[in-house]
Amino acid sequence: MTDNRDTQPETERVVVAQGTFDILHPGHVHYLEQAAAMGDRLVVIVARPTNVDHKAAPICSANQRRELVGALEVVDEAILGDTEDIFRPIERLEPDVIALGHDQHHDPEAIRAELAARGLECAVRRASGREPQYEDELLSTRLIIERILRRRG
């Protein structure tokens, strides 16, 4: 992926969203739409399996998840996270906003402290959740996997 920062207007507000995005669902789309609304350009950092330690390892490969997230119209660029330092892409991108999903385990204050320690000025905002809009809609990868196992396992 190329870094187009040099060709972008000075006033462009860059937003970074991040996550595992193992099995895309409407909750992911809602999160990314809200993140995109926080600025002008949305870059999504897709977690590497080695960085996913708060839940079960992803089913799909990192490259597959990045490709699918990048295919969403609301996403300007999707990149893979760093295997050693999750803040390294943030340092490179220098976003104006980091958008957190409504249920992500990240502590906004800890993120702000780490950003300050690295000399980065960036707002940290949390997106809202989304209620199911129709019967049987699943807004969780875990729930999708559980349903697959019940029905086909």
DSSP file with accessible surface (Angstrom, degrees, kcal/mol):
  #  RESIDUE AA STRUCTURE BP1 BP2  ACC     N-H-->O    O-->H-N    N-H-->O    O-->H-N    TCO  KAPPA ALPHA  PHI   PSI    X-CA   Y-CA   Z-CA
    1    1 A M              0   0  149      0, 0.0     2,-0.3     0, 0.0    76,-0.0   0.000 360.0 360.0 360.0 140.0    0.0    0.0    0.0
    2    2 A T        -     0   0  104      2,-0.0     2,-0.8     1,-0.0     0, 0.0  -0.645 360.0-128.2 -93.9 148.6    1.2    3.4   -0.8
    3    3 A D        -     0   0   75     -2,-0.3     3,-0.4     1,-0.1     4,-0.1  -0.858  24.0-179.1 -96.0 111.9    1.3    6.3    1.5
    4    4 A N    >>  +     0   0   69     -2,-0.8     3,-1.4     1,-0.2     4,-0.6   0.202  45.7 116.4 -95.3  16.0   -0.4    9.2   -0.2
    5    5 A R  G >4 S+     0   0   73      1,-0.3     3,-1.2     2,-0.2    -1,-0.2   0.873  71.5  57.2 -54.8 -39.1    0.0   11.7    2.6
    6    6 A D  G 34 S+     0   0  158     -3,-0.4    -1,-0.3     1,-0.3    -2,-0.1   0.795 110.4  43.7 -65.6 -25.9    2.3   14.0    0.6
    7    7 A T  G <4 S+     0   0  114     -3,-1.4    -1,-0.3    -4,-0.1    -2,-0.2   0.416  95.0  98.5 -99.4   1.9   -0.4   14.4   -2.1
    8    8 A Q  S << S-     0   0   34     -3,-1.2    -3,-0.0    -4,-0.6     0, 0.0  -0.618  84.2 -96.4 -92.0 149.8   -3.3   14.9    0.3
    9    9 A P    >   -     0   0   81      0, 0.0     3,-1.5     0, 0.0    -1,-0.1  -0.279  29.3-121.4 -62.3 148.6   -4.7   18.3    1.2
   10   10 A E  T 3  S+     0   0  193      1,-0.3    -2,-0.0     3,-0.0     0, 0.0   0.801 110.5  53.7 -59.0 -31.4   -3.4   19.8    4.4
   11   11 A T  T 3  S+     0   0  121      2,-0.1    -1,-0.3    29,-0.0     2,-0.2   0.472  76.8 122.1 -87.9  -2.1   -6.9   20.1    5.9
   12   12 A E    <   -     0   0   44     -3,-1.5     2,-0.7     1,-0.1    -4,-0.0  -0.462  57.0-142.0 -66.4 125.9   -7.8   16.4    5.3
   13   13 A R        -     0   0  103     -2,-0.2    27,-2.9    82,-0.1    28,-1.9  -0.827  14.1-152.3 -92.9 117.8   -8.8   14.8    8.7
   14   14 A V  E     -a   41   0A   3     -2,-0.7    82,-2.5    80,-0.2    83,-1.8  -0.762   9.2-165.7 -93.7 130.6   -7.5   11.2    8.8
   15   15 A V  E     -ab  42  97A   1     26,-3.2    28,-2.8    -2,-0.4     2,-0.5  -0.944   3.9-156.8-115.3 137.1   -9.3    8.7   10.9
   16   16 A V  E     +ab  43  98A   0     81,-2.6    83,-3.2    -2,-0.4     2,-0.3  -0.957  11.4 179.5-113.4 130.1   -8.0    5.4   12.0
   17   17 A A  E     -ab  44  99A   0     26,-2.1    28,-3.0    -2,-0.5     2,-0.3  -0.899   9.1-172.1-118.1 154.7  -10.2    2.5   12.9
   18   18 A Q  E     +a   45   0A  41     81,-0.6    83,-0.3    -2,-0.3     2,-0.3  -0.980  17.4 123.0-147.0 157.4   -8.9   -0.9   13.9
   19   19 A G  E     -a   46   0A   6     26,-1.8    28,-2.8    -2,-0.3    -2,-0.0  -0.966  61.0 -92.6 172.1-178.5  -10.1   -4.3   14.7
   20   20 A T        -     0   0   10     -2,-0.3    -1,-0.1    26,-0.2    32,-0.0   0.881  38.9-170.9 -85.6 -44.8  -10.0   -8.0   13.9
   21   21 A F        +     0   0    5      2,-0.1     3,-0.3    -3,-0.1    48,-0.1   0.898  19.0 163.1  53.8  47.9  -12.9   -8.1   11.4
   22   22 A D  S    S+     0   0   14      1,-0.3     2,-0.5    37,-0.0    38,-0.1   0.956  71.6  10.8 -65.9 -54.0  -12.8  -11.9   11.3
   23   23 A I  S    S-     0   0   46     36,-0.0    -1,-0.3    37,-0.0    -2,-0.1  -0.957  91.8-127.7-125.1 109.3  -16.3  -12.4    9.8
   24   24 A L        +     0   0   52     -2,-0.5   116,-0.1    -3,-0.3    -2,-0.0  -0.301  38.5 164.2 -61.2 139.3  -17.7   -9.1    8.5
   25   25 A H    >>  -     0   0   20    114,-0.1     4,-1.7     1,-0.0     3,-0.9  -0.899  54.0 -86.9-146.7 171.8  -21.2   -8.3    9.8
   26   26 A P  H 3> S+     0   0   40      0, 0.0     4,-2.6     0, 0.0     5,-0.2   0.791 122.3  61.7 -58.7 -27.5  -23.5   -5.2    9.9
   27   27 A G  H 3> S+     0   0   17    111,-0.3     4,-2.3     2,-0.2     5,-0.2   0.902 104.3  48.6 -64.2 -39.7  -21.9   -4.2   13.3
   28   28 A H  H <> S+     0   0   25     -3,-0.9     4,-2.6     2,-0.2     5,-0.2   0.928 110.9  50.0 -62.7 -45.7  -18.6   -3.8   11.6
   29   29 A V  H  X S+     0   0   48     -4,-1.7     4,-2.8     1,-0.2     5,-0.2   0.932 110.4  50.4 -60.7 -43.5  -20.1   -1.8    8.8
   30   30 A H  H  X S+     0   0   36     -4,-2.6     4,-2.6     2,-0.2     5,-0.2   0.940 110.9  49.1 -59.2 -48.1  -21.8    0.5   11.3
   31   31 A Y  H  X S+     0   0   15     -4,-2.3     4,-2.7     1,-0.2    -2,-0.2   0.936 113.6  45.8 -57.3 -47.8  -18.6    1.0   13.2
   32   32 A L  H  X S+     0   0    0     -4,-2.6     4,-2.7     1,-0.2    -1,-0.2   0.873 110.9  52.4 -70.4 -33.9  -16.7    1.9   10.0
   33   33 A E  H  X S+     0   0  107     -4,-2.8     4,-1.7    -5,-0.2    -1,-0.2   0.923 112.0  46.4 -64.8 -42.8  -19.4    4.2    8.8
   34   34 A Q  H  X S+     0   0   58     -4,-2.6     4,-0.5    -5,-0.2    -2,-0.2   0.914 112.3  50.6 -65.5 -40.9  -19.3    6.1   12.1
   35   35 A A  H >< S+     0   0    0     -4,-2.7     3,-1.6     1,-0.2    -2,-0.2   0.936 108.4  52.2 -61.3 -44.5  -15.5    6.2   12.0
   36   36 A A  H >< S+     0   0   22     -4,-2.7     3,-1.5     1,-0.3    -1,-0.2   0.862 102.8  59.4 -60.7 -34.8  -15.6    7.6    8.4
   37   37 A A  H 3< S+     0   0   88     -4,-1.7    -1,-0.3     1,-0.3    -2,-0.2   0.654  92.3  69.8 -69.9 -12.8  -18.0   10.3    9.5
   38   38 A M  T << S-     0   0   19     -3,-1.6    -1,-0.3    -4,-0.5     2,-0.2   0.492 116.4 -12.3 -82.4  -5.1  -15.4   11.5   12.0
   39   39 A G  S <  S-     0   0   19     -3,-1.5   -25,-0.2    -4,-0.2     3,-0.1  -0.855  76.5 -85.4-166.1-157.6  -13.1   12.8    9.3
   40   40 A D  S    S+     0   0   98    -27,-2.9     2,-0.4     1,-0.3   -26,-0.2   0.674 103.6  36.3-105.6 -27.3  -12.3   12.9    5.6
   41   41 A R  E     -a   14   0A  31    -28,-1.9   -26,-3.2     2,-0.0     2,-0.6  -0.996  66.6-154.4-135.8 127.7  -10.2    9.8    5.1
   42   42 A L  E     -a   15   0A   1     -2,-0.4    34,-1.8    32,-0.2    35,-1.6  -0.918  10.3-177.5-109.2 120.0  -10.6    6.4    6.8
   43   43 A V  E     -ac  16  77A   0    -28,-2.8   -26,-2.1    -2,-0.6     2,-0.5  -0.967  12.8-155.5-112.0 128.2   -7.7    4.0    7.2
   44   44 A V  E     -ac  17  78A   0     33,-2.8    35,-2.9    -2,-0.5     2,-0.6  -0.916   3.7-152.6-109.5 128.0   -8.5    0.7    8.8
   45   45 A I  E     -ac  18  79A  13    -28,-3.0   -26,-1.8    -2,-0.5     2,-0.5  -0.891  12.2-152.7 -98.2 117.9   -5.8   -1.3   10.6
   46   46 A V  E     -ac  19  80A   0     33,-3.2    35,-2.7    -2,-0.6   -26,-0.2  -0.811  22.8-116.6 -94.7 125.9   -6.6   -5.0   10.6
   47   47 A A        -     0   0   16    -28,-2.8    18,-0.1    -2,-0.5    19,-0.1  -0.294  18.9-128.0 -65.6 139.7   -5.2   -6.9   13.5
   48   48 A R    >   -     0   0   83     34,-0.2     3,-1.9     1,-0.1     4,-0.5  -0.569  27.7-112.7 -76.9 150.9   -2.6   -9.6   13.0
   49   49 A P  G >  S+     0   0   65      0, 0.0     3,-1.4     0, 0.0    -1,-0.1   0.864 116.8  61.0 -56.0 -34.0   -3.4  -12.9   14.6
   50   50 A T  G 3  S+     0   0  103      1,-0.3    -3,-0.0     7,-0.1    33,-0.0   0.724 103.4  51.0 -66.9 -19.8   -0.5  -12.5   17.0
   51   51 A N  G <  S+     0   0   39     -3,-1.9     2,-1.1     1,-0.1    -1,-0.3   0.464  86.9  90.3 -94.8  -4.3   -2.1   -9.3   18.3
   52   52 A V    <   +     0   0   12     -3,-1.4    -1,-0.1    -4,-0.5     0, 0.0  -0.774  41.6 136.3 -95.0  93.1   -5.5  -10.8   19.0
   53   53 A D        +     0   0  136     -2,-1.1    -1,-0.2     1,-0.1     4,-0.1   0.371  55.6  69.7-118.8   3.6   -5.1  -12.0   22.6
   54   54 A H  S    S+     0   0   82     -3,-0.2     2,-0.3     2,-0.1    -1,-0.1   0.428 110.3  11.9-101.6  -2.6   -8.4  -10.9   24.1
   55   55 A K  S    S-     0   0  108      1,-0.0    -1,-0.0     3,-0.0     0, 0.0  -0.929 104.1 -49.8-158.2 178.8  -10.5  -13.5   22.2
   56   56 A A        -     0   0   87     -2,-0.3    -2,-0.1     1,-0.1     3,-0.1  -0.201  69.8 -91.8 -58.9 148.8  -10.2  -16.6   20.1
   57   57 A A        -     0   0   71      1,-0.1    -1,-0.1    -4,-0.1    -4,-0.1  -0.250  53.7 -90.3 -59.6 147.4   -7.8  -16.4   17.2
   58   58 A P        -     0   0   21      0, 0.0    -1,-0.1     0, 0.0     4,-0.1  -0.247  23.3-146.4 -60.5 148.7   -9.3  -15.3   13.9
   59   59 A I  S    S+     0   0  121     -3,-0.1     2,-0.2     2,-0.1    -2,-0.1   0.883  82.3  58.9 -78.1 -45.2  -10.7  -17.9   11.5
   60   60 A C  S    S-     0   0   27      1,-0.1   -37,-0.0   -38,-0.1     5,-0.0  -0.566  95.5 -99.5 -90.5 152.8   -9.7  -16.0    8.4
   61   61 A S     >  -     0   0   66     -2,-0.2     4,-2.4     1,-0.1     5,-0.2  -0.225  30.6-114.3 -66.0 158.1   -6.2  -15.0    7.4
   62   62 A A  H  > S+     0   0   13      1,-0.2     4,-2.6     2,-0.2     5,-0.2   0.904 116.6  51.3 -60.3 -42.8   -5.0  -11.4    8.0
   63   63 A N  H  > S+     0   0   91      1,-0.2     4,-2.5     2,-0.2    -1,-0.2   0.896 109.5  49.6 -65.0 -38.6   -4.7  -10.8    4.3
   64   64 A Q  H  > S+     0   0   92      2,-0.2     4,-2.3     1,-0.2    -1,-0.2   0.936 112.1  47.7 -64.9 -44.6   -8.2  -12.0    3.6
   65   65 A R  H  X S+     0   0    1     -4,-2.4     4,-2.5     1,-0.2     5,-0.2   0.921 112.5  49.5 -63.3 -41.0   -9.7   -9.9    6.4
   66   66 A R  H  X S+     0   0   56     -4,-2.6     4,-2.7    -5,-0.2    -1,-0.2   0.928 110.4  50.9 -62.3 -43.8   -7.7   -6.8    5.1
   67   67 A E  H  X S+     0   0  131     -4,-2.5     4,-1.1    -5,-0.2    -2,-0.2   0.921 112.0  46.0 -62.3 -43.5   -8.9   -7.4    1.6
   68   68 A L  H  X S+     0   0   80     -4,-2.3     4,-0.5     2,-0.2     3,-0.5   0.930 113.9  47.4 -67.7 -43.4  -12.6   -7.6    2.6
   69   69 A V  H >< S+     0   0    0     -4,-2.5     3,-1.5     1,-0.2     6,-0.2   0.935 110.4  53.5 -62.4 -42.7  -12.4   -4.6    4.8
   70   70 A G  H 3< S+     0   0   35     -4,-2.7    -1,-0.2     1,-0.3    -2,-0.2   0.744  99.9  63.0 -64.4 -22.0  -10.7   -2.6    2.1
   71   71 A A  H 3< S+     0   0   81     -4,-1.1    -1,-0.3    -3,-0.5     2,-0.2   0.652  78.5 105.0 -78.0 -14.7  -13.5   -3.6   -0.3
   72   72 A L  S X< S-     0   0   42     -3,-1.5     3,-1.5    -4,-0.5    -3,-0.0  -0.483  75.4-132.7 -69.7 134.8  -16.0   -1.7    1.7
   73   73 A E  T 3  S+     0   0  196      1,-0.3    -1,-0.1    -2,-0.2    -3,-0.0   0.834 103.3  57.3 -57.6 -33.9  -17.0    1.6    0.1
   74   74 A V  T 3  S+     0   0   40      2,-0.0     2,-0.5   -45,-0.0    -1,-0.3   0.697  91.3  85.4 -75.1 -15.6  -16.6    3.6    3.3
   75   75 A V    <   -     0   0   11     -3,-1.5     3,-0.1    -6,-0.2   -32,-0.1  -0.742  52.6-173.2 -94.1 126.4  -12.9    2.5    3.7
   76   76 A D  S    S-     0   0   85    -34,-1.8     2,-0.3    -2,-0.5   -33,-0.2   0.824  75.4  -0.4 -83.5 -34.5  -10.2    4.5    1.9
   77   77 A E  E     -c   43   0A  17    -35,-1.6   -33,-2.8     2,-0.0     2,-0.4  -0.969  58.3-159.7-156.6 139.8   -7.4    2.2    2.8
   78   78 A A  E     +c   44   0A   5     -2,-0.3     2,-0.3   -35,-0.2   -33,-0.2  -0.990  19.6 174.2-122.8 130.0   -7.0   -1.1    4.8
   79   79 A I  E     -c   45   0A  11    -35,-2.9   -33,-3.2    -2,-0.4     2,-0.3  -0.884  32.3-106.7-129.5 161.6   -3.6   -2.1    6.1
   80   80 A L  E     -c   46   0A  31     -2,-0.3   -33,-0.2   -35,-0.2     3,-0.1  -0.672  38.6-114.3 -86.5 145.8   -2.3   -4.9    8.3
   81   81 A G        -     0   0    5    -35,-2.7     2,-0.3    -2,-0.3     5,-0.1  -0.206  37.1 -90.9 -70.3 166.5   -1.2   -4.0   11.9
   82   82 A D        -     0   0   35      3,-0.3   -34,-0.2     1,-0.1    -1,-0.1  -0.593  25.9-139.6 -79.0 141.1    2.4   -4.3   13.0
   83   83 A T  S    S+     0   0   68     -2,-0.3     3,-0.1     1,-0.1    -1,-0.1   0.734  97.3  27.3 -75.4 -20.6    3.3   -7.6   14.5
   84   84 A E  S    S+     0   0  156      1,-0.3     2,-0.4   -33,-0.0    -1,-0.1   0.751 127.0  28.8-111.3 -34.2    5.4   -6.1   17.3
   85   85 A D    >   -     0   0   34      1,-0.1     3,-1.7     2,-0.0    -3,-0.3  -0.904  55.5-163.1-138.5 106.8    4.1   -2.6   18.1
   86   86 A I  T 3  S+     0   0   93     -2,-0.4     4,-0.4     1,-0.3    -4,-0.1   0.703  92.4  57.3 -66.0 -16.1    0.4   -1.8   17.5
   87   87 A F  T 3> S+     0   0   29      1,-0.2     4,-2.4     2,-0.1    -1,-0.3   0.595  81.5  87.1 -89.6  -9.6    1.2    1.9   17.7
   88   88 A R  H <> S+     0   0  110     -3,-1.7     4,-2.0     1,-0.2     5,-0.2   0.929  89.7  47.0 -58.6 -46.2    3.8    1.8   14.8
   89   89 A P  H  > S+     0   0   10      0, 0.0     4,-2.8     0, 0.0    -1,-0.2   0.886 110.3  54.7 -63.4 -32.5    1.1    2.3   12.1
   90   90 A I  H  > S+     0   0   11     -4,-0.4     4,-2.5     1,-0.2    -2,-0.2   0.921 106.9  50.4 -64.5 -42.7   -0.4    5.1   14.1
   91   91 A E  H  < S+     0   0   70     -4,-2.4    -1,-0.2     1,-0.2    -3,-0.1   0.906 114.0  45.2 -61.3 -40.2    3.0    6.8   14.2
   92   92 A R  H  < S+     0   0  104     -4,-2.0    -2,-0.2    -5,-0.2    -1,-0.2   0.917 118.6  41.1 -69.7 -42.2    3.3    6.5   10.4
   93   93 A L  H  < S-     0   0    6     -4,-2.8    -2,-0.2    -5,-0.2    -1,-0.2   0.760  84.2-157.4 -79.3 -27.8   -0.2    7.6    9.7
   94   94 A E     <  -     0   0  119     -4,-2.5   -80,-0.2    -5,-0.2    -3,-0.1   0.936  22.9-164.3  46.7  59.4   -0.4   10.5   12.2
   95   95 A P        -     0   0    5      0, 0.0   -80,-0.2     0, 0.0     3,-0.1  -0.234  28.1-140.4 -71.9 162.5   -4.2   10.4   12.3
   96   96 A D  S    S+     0   0   60    -82,-2.5    27,-2.6     1,-0.3     2,-0.4   0.736  88.5  24.2 -86.3 -28.9   -6.4   13.2   13.7
   97   97 A V  E     -bd  15 123A   0    -83,-1.8   -81,-2.6    25,-0.2     2,-0.5  -1.000  58.7-155.9-140.2 138.7   -8.8   10.7   15.2
   98   98 A I  E     -bd  16 124A   8     25,-2.8    27,-2.7    -2,-0.4     2,-0.6  -0.983  22.1-154.4-109.2 121.1   -8.6    7.1   16.4
   99   99 A A  E     -bd  17 125A   0    -83,-3.2   -81,-0.6    -2,-0.5     2,-0.4  -0.871   6.6-160.5-100.2 123.9  -12.1    5.6   16.3
  100  100 A L  E     - d   0 126A   1     25,-3.1    27,-3.5    -2,-0.6     2,-0.1  -0.809  22.7-112.8-100.8 144.6  -12.8    2.8   18.7
  101  101 A G    >   -     0   0    3     -2,-0.4     3,-1.2   -83,-0.3    28,-0.1  -0.368  32.1-110.0 -69.2 154.9  -15.7    0.4   18.3
  102  102 A H  T 3  S+     0   0   98     26,-0.4    27,-0.1     1,-0.3    -1,-0.1   0.810 115.7  31.3 -61.0 -28.8  -18.4    0.6   20.9
  103  103 A D  T 3  S+     0   0  121     25,-0.1    -1,-0.3     2,-0.0     2,-0.1   0.274  84.9 130.1-115.3  12.7  -17.5   -2.8   22.5
  104  104 A Q    <   -     0   0   34     -3,-1.2    -4,-0.0     1,-0.1   -85,-0.0  -0.412  61.3-129.3 -69.1 145.0  -13.8   -2.9   21.8
  105  105 A H        +     0   0  100     -2,-0.1    -1,-0.1     2,-0.1    -3,-0.0   0.534  67.5 121.3 -73.9  -5.6  -11.7   -3.8   24.9
  106  106 A H        -     0   0   37     -5,-0.1     3,-0.1     1,-0.1    -2,-0.0  -0.296  61.7-132.6 -66.7 142.7   -9.4   -0.9   24.5
  107  107 A D     >  -     0   0   89      1,-0.2     4,-2.2     2,-0.0     3,-0.3  -0.842  10.3-153.7 -94.0 111.5   -9.1    1.7   27.3
  108  108 A P  H  > S+     0   0   30      0, 0.0     4,-2.7     0, 0.0     5,-0.2   0.865  94.0  53.0 -55.7 -38.0   -9.3    5.2   25.8
  109  109 A E  H  > S+     0   0  122      2,-0.2     4,-2.3     1,-0.2     5,-0.2   0.899 108.3  49.6 -66.5 -39.1   -7.3    6.7   28.6
  110  110 A A  H  > S+     0   0   54     -3,-0.3     4,-2.2     2,-0.2    -1,-0.2   0.892 111.6  49.7 -65.5 -38.2   -4.4    4.2   28.2
  111  111 A I  H  X S+     0   0   19     -4,-2.2     4,-2.8     2,-0.2    -2,-0.2   0.942 110.3  49.7 -64.8 -46.0   -4.4    4.9   24.4
  112  112 A R  H  X S+     0   0   90     -4,-2.7     4,-2.5     1,-0.2    -2,-0.2   0.907 110.7  50.7 -59.8 -40.8   -4.3    8.7   25.1
  113  113 A A  H  X S+     0   0   62     -4,-2.3     4,-2.4     2,-0.2    -1,-0.2   0.915 111.4  47.0 -64.3 -42.1   -1.4    8.2   27.5
  114  114 A E  H  X S+     0   0   65     -4,-2.2     4,-1.4     2,-0.2    -2,-0.2   0.901 111.4  51.5 -67.3 -40.1    0.6    6.1   25.0
  115  115 A L  H  <>S+     0   0    3     -4,-2.8     5,-3.1     1,-0.2     3,-0.3   0.937 111.4  47.7 -59.9 -45.9   -0.1    8.6   22.2
  116  116 A A  H ><5S+     0   0   72     -4,-2.5     3,-1.6     1,-0.2    -2,-0.2   0.909 108.1  54.9 -62.3 -41.6    1.2   11.5   24.5
  117  117 A A  H 3<5S+     0   0   82     -4,-2.4    -1,-0.2     1,-0.3    -2,-0.2   0.801 110.8  46.4 -62.1 -28.4    4.3    9.4   25.5
  118  118 A R  T 3<5S-     0   0   69     -4,-1.4    -1,-0.3    -3,-0.3    -2,-0.2   0.332 118.7-111.5 -95.4   3.7    5.1    9.1   21.7
  119  119 A G  T < 5 +     0   0   64     -3,-1.6     2,-0.5     1,-0.2    -3,-0.2   0.758  69.3 143.1  74.6  26.1    4.4   12.8   21.0
  120  120 A L      < -     0   0   31     -5,-3.1     2,-0.6    -6,-0.2    -1,-0.2  -0.852  40.0-154.4-104.4 131.3    1.3   12.2   19.0
  121  121 A E        +     0   0  189     -2,-0.5     2,-0.3   -26,-0.1    -9,-0.0  -0.924  37.4 139.5-103.5 117.0   -1.7   14.5   19.2
  122  122 A C        -     0   0   26     -2,-0.6   -25,-0.2   -10,-0.1     2,-0.2  -0.964  48.4-122.1-160.1 133.1   -4.8   12.6   18.2
  123  123 A A  E     -d   97   0A  45    -27,-2.6   -25,-2.8    -2,-0.3     2,-0.5  -0.524  20.3-149.7 -75.5 147.6   -8.4   12.5   19.5
  124  124 A V  E     +d   98   0A   6    -27,-0.2     2,-0.3    -2,-0.2   -25,-0.2  -0.984  23.3 173.1-120.6 117.2   -9.7    9.1   20.7
  125  125 A R  E     -d   99   0A 125    -27,-2.7   -25,-3.1    -2,-0.5     2,-0.5  -0.942  24.3-137.0-126.8 148.5  -13.4    8.7   20.1
  126  126 A R  E     -d  100   0A  94     -2,-0.3   -25,-0.2   -27,-0.2     2,-0.1  -0.891  17.7-134.6-108.2 131.5  -15.7    5.7   20.6
  127  127 A A        -     0   0    5    -27,-3.5     2,-0.1    -2,-0.5   -96,-0.1  -0.386  27.9-108.1 -74.1 159.8  -18.4    4.8   18.0
  128  128 A S        -     0   0   61      1,-0.1   -26,-0.4   -98,-0.1   -25,-0.1  -0.433  31.9-108.2 -83.6 163.8  -21.9    3.9   19.2
  129  129 A G        -     0   0   31    -27,-0.1     2,-0.4    -2,-0.1    -1,-0.1  -0.227  26.2-132.3 -80.2 176.9  -23.4    0.5   19.1
  130  130 A R        -     0   0   43      9,-0.1     3,-0.1    -2,-0.1   -99,-0.0  -0.997   9.0-139.1-136.7 130.1  -26.1   -0.6   16.7
  131  131 A E        -     0   0  154     -2,-0.4     0, 0.0     1,-0.1     0, 0.0  -0.579  40.7 -88.3 -81.9 150.3  -29.2   -2.6   17.6
  132  132 A P        -     0   0   71      0, 0.0    -1,-0.1     0, 0.0     3,-0.1  -0.294  33.4-157.5 -56.0 140.5  -30.3   -5.4   15.3
  133  133 A Q  S    S+     0   0  140      1,-0.2     2,-0.3    -3,-0.1    -2,-0.0   0.463  70.9  21.7-102.8  -5.4  -32.6   -4.0   12.6
  134  134 A Y  S >  S-     0   0  144      3,-0.0     3,-1.7     0, 0.0    -1,-0.2  -0.980  97.4 -74.0-155.3 161.3  -34.4   -7.2   11.8
  135  135 A E  T 3  S+     0   0  179     -2,-0.3     3,-0.1     1,-0.3    -2,-0.1  -0.289 114.5  11.6 -59.7 136.0  -35.2  -10.5   13.3
  136  136 A D  T 3  S+     0   0   96      1,-0.2     2,-0.3    -4,-0.0    -1,-0.3   0.568  84.6 150.9  74.9   9.1  -32.3  -12.9   13.5
  137  137 A E    <   -     0   0   15     -3,-1.7     2,-0.5     2,-0.0    -1,-0.2  -0.597  34.4-149.4 -72.8 132.1  -29.6  -10.3   12.6
  138  138 A L        +     0   0   35     -2,-0.3  -111,-0.3    -3,-0.1    -1,-0.0  -0.906  20.5 178.9-108.0 127.2  -26.3  -11.1   14.1
  139  139 A L        +     0   0   36     -2,-0.5     2,-0.3  -113,-0.1    -9,-0.1  -0.083  61.7  70.7-115.2  31.6  -23.9   -8.3   15.1
  140  140 A S     >  -     0   0   28      1,-0.1     4,-2.1  -116,-0.1     5,-0.2  -0.976  66.7-144.2-151.6 131.2  -21.1  -10.4   16.5
  141  141 A T  H  > S+     0   0   20     -2,-0.3     4,-2.8     1,-0.2     5,-0.2   0.913 106.8  55.6 -58.9 -41.3  -18.6  -12.7   14.9
  142  142 A R  H  > S+     0   0  144      1,-0.2     4,-2.7     2,-0.2    -1,-0.2   0.926 108.0  47.2 -59.1 -43.7  -18.9  -14.9   18.0
  143  143 A L  H  > S+     0   0   61      2,-0.2     4,-2.2     1,-0.2    -1,-0.2   0.871 110.6  52.3 -67.7 -35.8  -22.6  -15.3   17.6
  144  144 A I  H  X S+     0   0   31     -4,-2.1     4,-2.4     2,-0.2    -2,-0.2   0.946 111.4  46.6 -63.4 -45.8  -22.2  -16.0   13.9
  145  145 A I  H  X S+     0   0   47     -4,-2.8     4,-2.7     1,-0.2    -2,-0.2   0.925 111.0  52.3 -63.5 -42.3  -19.7  -18.8   14.7
  146  146 A E  H  X S+     0   0   76     -4,-2.7     4,-2.4    -5,-0.2    -1,-0.2   0.916 110.1  48.6 -60.7 -41.4  -22.0  -20.2   17.4
  147  147 A R  H  X S+     0   0   46     -4,-2.2     4,-2.6     2,-0.2     5,-0.3   0.919 110.4  51.1 -65.5 -42.4  -24.9  -20.3   15.0
  148  148 A I  H  X S+     0   0   83     -4,-2.4     4,-3.1     1,-0.2     5,-0.5   0.942 111.4  48.0 -59.4 -45.2  -22.8  -22.1   12.3
  149  149 A L  H  X S+     0   0  110     -4,-2.7     4,-1.7     1,-0.2    -1,-0.2   0.896 112.9  48.3 -65.2 -39.4  -21.7  -24.7   14.9
  150  150 A R  H  < S+     0   0  168     -4,-2.4    -1,-0.2    -5,-0.2    -2,-0.2   0.909 121.4  34.8 -64.1 -44.0  -25.3  -25.3   16.1
  151  151 A R  H  < S+     0   0  162     -4,-2.6    -2,-0.2    -5,-0.2    -1,-0.2   0.779 138.8  13.3 -85.0 -28.9  -26.6  -25.6   12.6
  152  152 A R  H  <        0   0  214     -4,-3.1    -3,-0.2    -5,-0.3    -2,-0.2   0.416 360.0 360.0-127.9  -4.0  -23.8  -27.3   10.8
  153  153 A G     <        0   0   90     -4,-1.7    -3,-0.2    -5,-0.5    -4,-0.1   0.819 360.0 360.0 -80.1 360.0  -21.4  -28.6   13.5
